[in-house]
């Protein structure tokens, strides 16, 4: 199939994220947007099912998430330089060992560097606080400072945390497709304080970010 005919698949976890993405796309028909469910397993299964029934050239995991202190403030948008399954491995008395260290595969999927830079710059040009960096996928979101510190030490430069990116990325990777992850930050990773989360603001930032994609993606 001609590359110009293939679509871009955008995978969100929940309906509110999908709605923000659709508002940002403003009816563009080059994209298909799905709601995959929460967590890496649901994200991988839903993404694989979608990829098996259509023709795509790029996959994007998009939604809101937590930003690491000193890296991604609330209201900012993070474009993944890498997508990492941060808790996929084994706990030992000496500390955490990733599947890479155990020799059982890899918990790291690289995003296309040039495209990642172009999208980050487009977001910045639109007036967003936008940055690139590793986005961590976890099965249990962080709720303590100790866990936040451990993750930041495990992945230097970690910018954001969410739950679905690696599942989406693994499905895309298995189909030989490039993958991106875009997260608008609603809260700081650390002690859980639901009252402090800025979800409407993050969804607005996500909508604005998605509206800039067509200027970059051909």
Steps between C-alpha positions, in 0.01 A plus 500: 500500500617853420649671808280804441189282538608339827366654818649597835362312800466697824439291811353650818408329826168662588216690334600845628842465336346379173261795496786747553695338217201510266445869577864565418476311170190698400364236265818409315449163337866391491471382860317226683455550875417213735443457871705201612433482873727555798837331543763344275320170439176661381698751294705229329199281425287783362785642293586160352135441412476839326826448311380161378190649341640807325789654313712742705833676470541634855361430847467762776419437866338820625346615825571664832743388768730597781812712457818448698599788726766719344429361154139548388277749685123474518350626174801407290506246218761225477596327176671169571860456394462141620212297641600288797323227696649626823372227732552201268766290666587343835541633849813373674669565832750714309232698325288494185618310190338582166420232242797636304731423791337160546549416133130448430449760229475875524288749689612789274351607167655795318287760326610653165748771610445743212122479520509533878703821470276645229184437701651645818602814310153530347343482845739767628420724201132470593576647842498177696757411764631198311799277550630159405627226729438143612140417585458216746219245480395345830226260603456679833519879495739658746353621829803561722812711482715191561368332185533820299862531609570134419356534149690821435822329608420194290443708186714817499312789343161332535246764399156347542311196623189334361361150463442417133794616291711187506204277414421716198867516405550125524207432270626757250855368523382144434327625183813685385344844548651814655340618822473825695363583843357841593400580858349818641591533866217518752699442820848454641617142554527438874267497802145446375287811535198464275367845596809664352472339158428740213319265266296758302814707439692190390223398262502851352879479453456159335238642262726792407797268447306262277378792290862563399572149371382552144761769446769240565358163393467445128 
